[in-house]
Every structure is written in structure tokens, then in C-alpha cells.
Amino acid sequence: VDAETVRLIVAHPSIVRMLKVLRSRGPMITRRLLDAVHEWTYGEKILKLAARLGLVRRERINKDNKLCHSIAGCILNSITAKGLQLLEILEEGD
């Protein structure tokens, strides 16, 4: 994990909360993930940052073979190997 990623994680601790939720509960749609981490104000922006850093994978889904009513309901988020590696490093330091 590079220094830039660590710097951004320190600046946005809610990324770590999101990674922990995804690790424990598995892939989640955006709305449920933001609800689980209680991060509604800047949650989607932070989630997109985590995706750009390669910590989270986001993919569009079609729930129940119907068009979704909102973008947040159509995106499935899951943790990546890089995200798992970052969590392991952070937990070793505790």
C-alpha cells in the first residue's frame, strides 16, 4: 500500500469503517453500506475515493431484473484484495 493511499485513509477514517463493514458483511449496495457506516453527508464521495484508490470495487447491477430507481440502489460494492491488505496493516498497528 503506497504512502498516498495511507495519507488519504488518515484524512478520511470513514473509509476504514466502510472496508470493515464490507469485509464482515460481504458485498452491499451503496445505500445499505452508507446506512451501515452512518455516513450520509459525504459517504458516496468517500466511497468513490476508495474505489479510485483500488480499495473497493463498484459494479452496476440490475436488481430483480428491473431497472433500479436510483443510482445508489444499482451499485454493488465489494472490498478488493488491496482493501483487505490495508485493513491487515492497520490492525497490526493497533
QUIFENWO-V568244 format. One record per pair of residues at least 6 apart in sequence whose C-alpha atoms are under 7 Angstrom apart, sorted by the first residue. I is the first residue (numbers start at 1). J is the second residue. D is the distance in Angstrom with one decimal. If there is no record, write none. Layout:
I_J_D / I_J_D
//
This chain:
1_86_6.6 / 5_53_6.7 / 9_15_6.5 / 15_46_6.7 / 15_50_6.7 / 17_37_6.4 / 18_37_6.3 / 19_79_6.4 / 19_83_6.7 / 22_78_6.1 / 22_79_5.9 / 23_79_6.5 / 26_78_6.6 / 27_76_6.4 / 27_77_5.4 / 27_78_4.4 / 28_76_5.5 / 28_77_5.3 / 28_78_6.7 / 29_73_6.0 / 29_74_6.8 / 29_75_5.5 / 29_76_4.4 / 29_77_5.8 / 30_72_5.1 / 30_73_6.3 / 30_75_5.9 / 30_76_6.5 / 30_77_6.5 / 31_72_5.5 / 31_73_6.1 / 34_40_6.1 / 34_43_6.1 / 50_56_5.7 / 51_57_5.8 / 51_58_6.9 / 54_82_6.6 / 55_79_6.2 / 55_80_5.4 / 55_82_5.5 / 55_83_4.1 / 56_77_6.6 / 56_78_5.6 / 56_79_4.6 / 56_80_5.3 / 56_83_6.6 / 57_77_5.7 / 57_78_5.3 / 57_79_6.2 / 57_80_6.2 / 58_75_6.2 / 58_76_5.6 / 58_77_4.6 / 58_78_6.7 / 59_75_5.5 / 59_76_5.3 / 59_77_6.7 / 60_74_5.5 / 60_75_4.5 / 60_76_6.2 / 61_74_5.2 / 61_75_5.9 / 61_76_6.5 / 62_68_6.5 / 62_74_6.3 / 63_74_7.0 / 68_74_5.7
//
